[in-house]
């Protein structure tokens, strides 16, 4: 019966236990990164679903394919990881992309750690990555940035020489501490433009 699914047996208790324990170990650090650091600072739920699923999928791909032939398994994993970078159509901030690499890296690390690596070493590496993200975020400025899309109706201020006037106008009209404006599309028929506005937010007020 199991031959129809391309597997040798219905259940290997030892391998199954290894999978469950490694997955649980992996998720402990991923939860700290996503909820303890990322969501705590940015309050952005948009990428939480993506971060968890990318980590879990990467982990499962690596741990299962590591039991296949090395050439085939790692070639497929590399193909999958590179393909992940194309799995988006909307622009993503560098900071969000960095967290994406963190959760993918943790998934690969915890799935492919061999018997040559001790549990203490594995824990230390996971803690180092997680702790570095936390310390670098908290040790910096008490402010962080967020980006929101806006439909802006004063395209005269989109001229290259009117940057200061544009930022001031957006600050006055939105009440946000605007630091950057990226033009996405200009609609001449509606005399408006789609822009991404990046503004500064105080961590204590987030």
C-alpha positions as CSV (number, residue, x, y, z in Angstrom):
1,X,0.0,0.0,0.0
2,X,2.7,2.5,0.9
3,X,4.5,1.8,-2.4
4,X,1.7,3.8,-4.1
5,X,2.8,6.9,-2.2
6,X,6.5,6.3,-3.0
7,X,7.4,5.6,0.6
8,X,8.9,2.5,2.2
9,X,6.6,2.1,5.3
10,X,3.6,3.7,7.0
11,X,5.5,5.1,10.0
12,X,9.0,5.2,11.3
13,X,8.7,6.2,14.9
14,X,12.3,7.3,15.3
15,X,12.2,9.5,12.2
16,X,8.7,10.8,13.1
17,X,9.9,11.8,16.6
18,X,12.9,13.5,15.1
19,X,10.7,15.5,12.7
20,X,8.3,16.6,15.5
21,X,11.1,17.6,17.9
22,X,13.1,19.5,15.3
23,X,10.0,21.3,14.0
24,X,9.0,22.3,17.6
25,X,12.6,23.5,18.3
26,X,12.5,25.5,15.1
27,X,9.2,27.1,15.8
28,X,10.2,28.2,19.3
29,X,12.8,30.6,17.7
30,X,10.7,31.5,14.8
31,X,7.9,32.6,17.2
32,X,10.4,34.7,19.1
33,X,11.6,36.4,15.9
34,X,8.1,37.0,14.4
35,X,6.0,37.9,17.5
36,X,8.7,38.8,20.0
37,X,10.6,41.1,17.7
38,X,8.9,41.9,14.4
39,X,5.3,42.2,15.4
40,X,6.1,43.9,18.7
41,X,8.0,46.7,16.9
42,X,6.0,47.0,13.6
43,X,2.5,45.9,14.4
44,X,2.2,44.6,10.9
45,X,0.2,41.5,10.4
46,X,0.6,41.4,6.6
47,X,3.7,39.3,6.5
48,X,3.2,37.1,9.6
49,X,1.3,34.4,7.6
50,X,4.0,34.5,4.9
51,X,6.9,34.2,7.4
52,X,5.4,31.2,9.2
53,X,4.5,29.3,6.0
54,X,7.9,30.1,4.4
55,X,9.7,28.8,7.4
56,X,7.6,25.6,7.8
57,X,7.7,24.8,4.1
58,X,11.5,25.4,3.9
59,X,12.0,23.3,7.0
60,X,9.9,20.4,5.7
61,X,11.6,20.5,2.2
62,X,15.1,20.4,3.7
63,X,14.5,17.7,6.3
64,X,12.7,15.4,3.9
65,X,14.9,15.9,0.9
66,X,18.0,15.5,3.1
67,X,17.1,11.8,3.3
68,X,17.2,11.5,-0.5
69,X,20.4,11.5,-2.6
70,X,22.5,14.5,-1.7
71,X,22.7,15.7,-5.4
72,X,19.0,15.6,-6.0
73,X,17.9,16.7,-2.6
74,X,20.0,19.8,-2.2
75,X,19.5,20.8,-5.9
76,X,15.8,20.8,-5.4
77,X,16.1,22.7,-2.1
78,X,18.3,25.4,-3.7
79,X,15.8,25.7,-6.6
80,X,13.0,26.1,-4.1
81,X,14.8,28.7,-2.1
82,X,15.8,30.8,-5.1
83,X,12.2,30.5,-6.4
84,X,11.0,32.0,-3.1
85,X,12.6,35.3,-4.0
86,X,10.3,35.5,-7.0
87,X,7.2,34.7,-4.9
88,X,6.0,38.3,-4.8
89,X,4.5,40.9,-7.0
90,X,4.3,43.9,-4.6
91,X,7.4,45.8,-3.5
92,X,8.7,44.7,-0.1
93,X,10.8,46.7,2.3
94,X,14.4,45.7,2.9
95,X,13.6,45.2,6.6
96,X,10.7,42.9,5.8
97,X,12.9,41.0,3.3
98,X,15.5,40.6,6.0
99,X,13.1,39.0,8.4
100,X,12.1,36.7,5.5
101,X,15.7,35.6,5.1
102,X,15.9,35.0,8.9
103,X,12.9,32.7,9.0
104,X,14.1,30.8,5.9
105,X,17.6,30.5,7.4
106,X,16.3,29.2,10.7
107,X,14.2,26.6,8.8
108,X,17.2,25.4,6.8
109,X,19.5,25.4,9.8
110,X,17.3,23.4,12.1
111,X,16.3,20.9,9.3
112,X,19.8,20.2,8.0
113,X,21.8,20.1,11.3
114,X,23.5,16.7,11.4
115,X,24.7,14.5,14.2
116,X,28.1,16.3,14.0
117,X,26.4,19.3,15.5
118,X,25.6,19.2,19.2
119,X,22.3,20.5,20.7
120,X,24.2,23.2,22.6
121,X,25.8,24.4,19.3
122,X,22.5,24.4,17.5
123,X,20.8,26.2,20.3
124,X,23.6,28.8,20.5
125,X,23.4,29.5,16.7
126,X,19.6,29.9,16.9
127,X,19.8,32.1,19.9
128,X,22.5,34.2,18.3
129,X,20.4,34.9,15.2
130,X,17.3,35.6,17.2
131,X,19.2,37.7,19.8
132,X,21.0,39.7,17.1
133,X,17.7,40.7,15.5
134,X,16.3,41.8,18.9
135,X,19.4,43.7,20.0
136,X,19.9,45.5,16.6
137,X,16.3,46.5,16.6
138,X,16.2,47.8,20.2
139,X,19.7,49.2,20.3
140,X,19.0,51.6,17.4
141,X,16.8,54.6,17.3
142,X,13.6,54.7,19.4
143,X,11.8,55.2,16.1
144,X,11.1,52.8,13.3
145,X,9.5,53.4,9.9
146,X,6.3,52.2,8.3
147,X,5.2,52.6,4.7
148,X,1.6,53.2,3.5
149,X,0.2,53.6,0.0
150,X,-1.6,56.9,-0.7
151,X,-3.5,58.5,-3.6
152,X,-2.0,62.0,-3.8
153,X,-3.9,64.7,-5.6
154,X,-1.2,67.5,-6.0
155,X,1.0,66.2,-8.7
156,X,2.7,69.7,-9.1
157,X,4.7,68.9,-5.9
158,X,6.0,65.7,-7.5
159,X,8.6,67.6,-9.4
160,X,12.2,66.7,-8.4
161,X,12.9,70.2,-7.1
162,X,9.8,70.2,-4.8
163,X,10.8,67.4,-2.5
164,X,10.7,69.5,0.7
165,X,7.3,71.1,-0.2
166,X,5.9,67.6,-0.9
167,X,7.1,66.2,2.4
168,X,5.8,69.2,4.3
169,X,2.4,69.0,2.5
170,X,2.0,65.3,3.4
171,X,3.1,66.0,7.0
172,X,0.5,68.8,7.3
173,X,-2.3,66.9,5.7
174,X,-1.8,63.4,7.3
175,X,-0.2,64.4,10.6
176,X,2.6,61.8,10.0
177,X,6.3,62.3,10.4
178,X,7.0,61.7,6.7
179,X,10.6,61.0,5.7
180,X,10.3,59.6,2.2
181,X,7.9,59.5,-0.7
182,X,8.2,57.0,-3.6
183,X,6.1,57.6,-6.7
184,X,4.5,54.4,-8.0
185,X,2.2,55.7,-10.8
186,X,0.9,59.0,-12.1
187,X,-2.6,59.2,-13.5
188,X,-2.8,62.3,-15.7
189,X,-6.6,61.8,-16.3
190,X,-7.4,62.1,-12.6
191,X,-4.6,64.5,-12.0
192,X,-3.4,62.3,-9.1
193,X,-0.6,59.9,-8.3
194,X,-0.2,56.6,-6.4
195,X,2.7,57.0,-3.9
196,X,4.2,55.1,-1.1
197,X,4.8,57.3,2.0
198,X,7.4,56.2,4.5
199,X,7.0,57.8,7.9
200,X,8.7,57.6,11.3
201,X,6.8,56.0,14.3
202,X,7.9,56.1,17.9
203,X,8.3,52.5,19.3
204,X,6.7,53.5,22.6
205,X,3.6,54.7,20.7
206,X,3.4,51.8,18.3
